[in-house]
Every structure is written in structure tokens, then in C-alpha cells.
Amino acid sequence: MTTANYDKRTEVTISLEFPVDIDGEKYTALTLRRPKTKDVIAAEKFEGNSTERSVLLFARLCNVAPNVIEELDEIDGGAVNAQYRAFTGRQSA
């Protein structure tokens, strides 16, 4: 893979189109950091389906509880997924 094919930033803050309130805390943005191999390994150890594993992975990368990711609107969840894919060279941000 060439270095031009992925987002090299160490983290990206994603503004939420549809902020969520969890336990009295309002989330208007999430900061997603670059994934490490250990993050992917931890998510793959979970015995749920691929969506549940993604929730755990994104929660870990955003440093939030999984229920925050679960409550995201699909538009915002898609933005988190798109940035993850940009970090890994699967699509551009």
C-alpha cells in the first residue's frame, strides 16, 4: 500500500449531525483515533456479529462506552465508519 492511499492523521474529530444524550452527557462530536492491531484483535475476540464487533471497535477508538456508538444515527455511524476506512486505506475521507 502506498502512503497516498490512506489518511495519515493520528485522530479526527467527527461532528455529529444528530447529537446523542447518554446518562446526562451530550455527545456532539466524537474523536476517532487511528486503529492499532490490538484494537482489531480485541473486537474480533467478541463472539457477536460483525455489526456488534464494529460497535466495540469504534467505541474503543473513540474512547466512549459502546452504548454511545449504539445510539448514533445511521448518518453519524456512517461517518465514523467512513473515517475508519480512510485510516485503513479502504476509502478516502
Summary of the structure (lengths in Angstrom):
residues: 93
radius of gyration: 13.1
end to end distance: 16.7
largest distance: 43.8
contacts: 234
relative contact order: 0.22
helix: 47%
strand: 23%
